[in-house]
Amino acid sequence: MNERPILVTGATGGRGSTGAHVVSLLRARQVPVRALVRHRDGRSILLEALGAEVVEGDLLRPTSLAEAFEGVRASYFCYPMADGLADAAVNVAAAARRAGVQAVVNLSMIPAAEGSPSPIAHDHWRAERIFDDAGISTVHLRAGLFYENLLHTSAVTIAEEDCIRLPFGHGHTKMAMVSARDVAAVAAAVLTDPAPHLSRTILVTGPEALSIRDVAERFGRSLGREVTYEDMPLESWREALMQSEGPNMRLVTHLLVLAKALQQGISFGQTTDAVRSIAGAEALSFEGYVRSHARSFRPLTTVVA
């Protein structure tokens, strides 16, 4: 076995937590892993319990990355939906090149595009170019919309009202979706054996593209009760996002751009079999995801003493 470790960034991230999944999947194969964290906390203790080496560092501080990359053979680059993605890519590309890293697996997104009105989608396109121009052997994983995002945005209204309330217009525009763990499974497979995939851009999706109306129907079928989709004014959603995500204006803008695209019928609906062909497993269906998280969507009940 190659004893040089694989470096995983974003190992304590939120929502999809692909970095934590990558660590878990690699350690299950007994692959040496080094996890980069900004601060040690309960999440880093869990990584150490898996057998990962935990090091502190900041992707936006180049001087803090030298130790993390020392002796590394491959690296997973995952950055939160926030400011600083392009700067972090520059820093990681430089550190990886100095350390002689054999491959970087870069987590991107399907809407990544030059000049996108979403600053996050544009920054993902820039990060892809930064790694390519740095002369590092890179694999870009353009992931579909995470199932986990719908848990974040709609769990409360589904539990309380059997309703998904989002500003997606008529609700028939298709979106490629995927489980974060399936994205991590593809990343772990590529990190373990990068050679067949170098210089590729791989779309990673679930088995089918779904509209938000399809999503509501799948929720109902999985939970055993009717769930409906209700369009809401974009401005009302902006106000709600300002309450929940307000300090992160890049994320707010990204979500508003996504909603406008779906309203206009702009589809991000291309699907692939990358999970099966690369990770060797069938991609989790949306219904399977809902069933595995059914407790999060249960109606609230009042207990009378």
C-alpha positions in Angstrom: 0.0 0.0 0.0 1.2 3.5 -0.8 1.9 5.0 2.7 1.9 8.6 1.5 -1.4 10.2 2.8 -4.2 11.8 0.9 -5.0 15.3 2.1 -8.7 16.1 2.5 -9.8 19.7 2.9 -13.3 20.7 4.0 -13.3 17.7 6.3 -15.5 19.4 8.9 -17.8 21.2 6.5 -21.5 21.6 6.8 -24.6 20.6 4.8 -23.3 17.9 2.3 -20.1 17.4 4.3 -18.4 15.6 1.4 -15.0 16.1 3.0 -16.1 14.1 6.1 -17.6 11.4 3.9 -14.3 11.2 1.8 -12.3 10.7 5.0 -14.6 8.0 6.2 -14.6 6.2 2.8 -10.8 6.3 2.5 -10.2 5.1 6.0 -12.6 2.2 5.4 -10.1 1.2 2.7 -7.3 1.6 5.2 -5.9 4.5 3.1 -3.7 7.0 5.1 -5.6 10.3 5.4 -4.6 13.7 6.6 -7.5 16.0 7.3 -7.1 19.8 7.2 -9.2 21.7 9.7 -9.3 25.4 10.7 -9.7 24.6 14.4 -9.8 21.5 16.5 -13.2 20.7 17.9 -15.6 17.8 18.3 -15.7 17.2 14.6 -12.0 16.8 14.3 -12.1 14.4 17.3 -14.4 12.2 15.2 -12.0 12.3 12.3 -9.2 11.2 14.5 -11.4 8.4 15.8 -11.5 7.2 12.2 -7.7 7.1 12.1 -7.1 10.3 10.2 -4.2 12.6 11.0 -5.6 16.0 11.7 -3.7 19.2 11.0 -4.7 22.8 11.4 -4.5 25.2 8.6 -6.4 27.9 6.6 -6.9 27.7 2.9 -6.7 31.5 2.7 -3.4 31.6 4.5 -0.7 30.1 2.2 1.9 29.9 4.9 -0.3 27.5 6.9 -0.5 25.0 4.1 3.1 23.8 3.8 3.0 21.3 6.7 -0.4 20.0 5.5 0.8 19.2 2.0 4.2 17.8 3.0 4.5 14.2 1.7 1.0 14.1 0.3 0.3 12.1 -2.8 -3.2 13.4 -3.7 -5.6 16.0 -2.3 -9.3 16.6 -2.2 -10.2 20.3 -2.6 -13.6 21.3 -1.2 -14.5 24.9 -0.3 -17.7 26.2 1.4 -20.3 28.3 -0.5 -18.6 31.6 0.6 -16.1 34.3 -0.3 -12.5 33.2 -1.1 -12.9 30.2 -3.4 -10.6 31.5 -6.1 -7.9 32.7 -3.6 -8.1 29.3 -1.8 -7.6 27.5 -5.2 -4.5 29.6 -5.9 -3.1 28.8 -2.5 -3.8 25.1 -2.8 -2.5 24.9 -6.3 0.8 26.5 -5.3 1.2 24.3 -2.2 0.3 21.1 -4.2 2.8 22.0 -6.9 5.6 22.7 -4.4 4.9 19.4 -2.6 4.8 17.4 -5.8 1.3 16.2 -5.3 0.3 13.7 -8.0 -3.3 14.7 -8.3 -6.0 17.1 -7.0 -9.7 16.3 -7.0 -11.5 19.5 -7.2 -15.2 19.7 -6.1 -17.1 22.0 -8.5 -20.7 22.3 -9.5 -22.7 21.7 -12.7 -23.7 25.5 -13.1 -20.0 26.5 -13.1 -19.5 28.9 -16.0 -17.5 31.9 -17.0 -19.4 35.1 -16.4 -22.3 33.4 -14.5 -24.5 35.9 -12.6 -23.9 33.7 -9.6 -20.5 34.7 -8.1 -20.1 31.2 -6.7 -20.7 29.5 -10.0 -18.3 31.9 -11.7 -15.7 31.3 -8.9 -16.0 27.5 -9.4 -15.2 28.1 -13.1 -12.2 30.2 -12.1 -11.0 27.6 -9.7 -11.1 25.0 -12.4 -9.0 27.2 -14.7 -6.5 28.0 -11.8 -5.8 24.3 -11.3 -5.5 23.6 -15.0 -3.2 26.6 -15.6 -1.0 25.6 -12.6 0.0 22.5 -14.5 -1.3 20.2 -11.7 -2.9 16.9 -12.7 -6.5 17.7 -11.7 -9.9 16.0 -11.8 -12.9 18.3 -11.6 -16.1 16.8 -10.2 -19.1 18.9 -11.2 -21.8 17.8 -8.8 -25.5 18.2 -9.1 -27.7 19.9 -6.5 -27.2 18.1 -3.2 -30.3 16.3 -1.8 -29.2 17.7 1.5 -30.0 21.2 0.4 -33.7 20.4 0.2 -33.5 19.0 3.7 -32.1 22.4 4.7 -34.6 24.5 2.8 -37.8 22.6 3.1 -37.8 20.2 6.1 -39.8 22.5 8.3 -42.6 23.3 5.8 -42.9 19.6 4.8 -43.1 18.6 8.4 -45.6 21.3 9.4 -47.6 21.9 6.2 -46.8 19.0 3.8 -45.6 21.7 1.4 -42.5 22.7 -0.4 -42.5 26.5 -0.7 -39.8 27.8 -3.1 -39.7 30.5 -5.9 -39.1 28.0 -8.8 -42.0 29.3 -11.0 -44.2 26.7 -12.6 -42.0 24.0 -11.1 -41.4 21.8 -14.1 -37.8 22.6 -14.9 -35.5 19.7 -14.3 -32.5 19.7 -12.0 -29.7 17.1 -11.8 -29.5 16.1 -8.1 -27.3 13.8 -6.1 -26.4 12.6 -2.6 -23.4 14.2 -1.1 -22.2 10.7 0.0 -22.3 9.6 -3.7 -20.1 12.6 -4.7 -17.7 11.6 -1.9 -17.7 8.0 -3.2 -16.6 9.1 -6.6 -14.0 11.5 -5.1 -12.6 8.7 -2.9 -12.4 6.3 -5.9 -10.6 8.9 -8.0 -8.2 9.8 -5.1 -7.3 6.2 -4.6 -6.5 5.6 -8.3 -6.4 9.0 -10.1 -4.5 7.9 -13.3 -7.5 6.9 -15.4 -9.3 10.2 -14.7 -6.6 12.9 -14.9 -7.5 16.1 -16.8 -11.2 15.0 -16.9 -14.3 17.0 -15.9 -16.8 14.5 -14.5 -20.5 15.3 -13.9 -21.6 13.5 -10.8 -25.4 13.1 -10.4 -28.1 10.8 -9.1 -30.1 8.5 -11.3 -32.6 11.0 -12.6 -33.2 14.7 -13.1 -36.2 16.0 -11.1 -38.3 19.1 -11.2 -39.5 20.6 -7.9 -42.9 19.1 -8.6 -41.3 15.7 -9.1 -39.5 16.3 -5.8 -42.8 17.0 -4.0 -44.3 13.8 -5.5 -41.3 11.7 -4.4 -41.6 13.1 -0.9 -45.2 12.2 -0.7 -44.6 8.7 -2.1 -41.7 8.1 0.4 -43.5 9.6 3.4 -46.9 8.1 2.7 -48.8 11.4 2.6 -49.4 14.1 0.0 -46.7 16.8 -0.3 -47.4 19.7 -2.7 -45.2 22.4 -4.3 -46.2 26.1 -3.9 -44.5 28.9 -5.8 -43.5 31.8 -3.7 -42.4 35.4 -4.7 -38.7 35.7 -5.2 -38.6 38.7 -3.0 -40.1 36.8 -0.1 -37.5 34.1 -0.5 -34.7 36.7 -0.6 -36.0 38.1 2.7 -36.0 34.6 4.2 -32.5 33.9 2.9 -31.3 37.2 4.4 -32.5 35.9 7.8 -30.9 32.5 7.4 -27.8 33.2 5.3 -27.6 37.0 5.4 -23.9 37.4 6.3 -23.1 35.2 3.3 -24.3 37.4 0.4 -22.5 35.2 -2.1 -24.7 32.2 -1.2 -27.9 34.4 -1.1 -27.1 35.6 -4.6 -26.3 32.1 -5.9 -29.6 30.7 -4.6 -31.6 33.6 -6.2 -29.8 33.1 -9.5 -30.6 29.4 -9.4 -34.3 30.2 -8.7 -34.5 32.7 -11.6 -32.9 30.2 -14.0 -35.5 27.5 -13.0 -38.3 30.1 -13.4 -37.1 30.8 -16.9 -36.9 27.1 -17.8 -33.1 26.9 -17.8 -32.4 23.3 -17.0 -29.4 21.8 -15.3 -30.8 18.3 -16.0 -28.0 16.3 -17.5 -27.4 13.0 -15.6 -24.6 10.5 -15.8 -23.7 7.1 -14.4 -20.4 8.3 -12.8 -21.3 6.9 -9.4 -21.7 3.4 -10.8 -18.9 3.5 -13.3 -16.3 5.1 -11.0 -17.4 4.3 -7.5 -18.8 0.9 -8.3 -22.2 1.4 -6.7 -25.7 2.5 -7.8 -26.4 6.1 -7.1 -28.9 6.8 -4.3 -32.3 7.8 -5.6 -34.1 10.8 -4.2 -36.7 8.5 -2.7 -34.0 6.5 -1.0 -32.6 9.6 0.5 -36.0 10.8 1.8 -36.7 7.4 3.4 -33.3 7.4 5.1 -34.1 10.8 6.6 -37.8 10.4 7.1 -37.6 11.5 10.8 -36.6 15.0 9.6 -39.9 15.3 7.7 -42.3 13.9 10.3 -45.3 16.2 11.4 -44.8 17.9 14.7 -47.0 16.5 17.4 -48.2 18.0 20.7 -48.0 15.7 23.7 -50.7 16.5 26.3 -49.8 15.5 29.9 
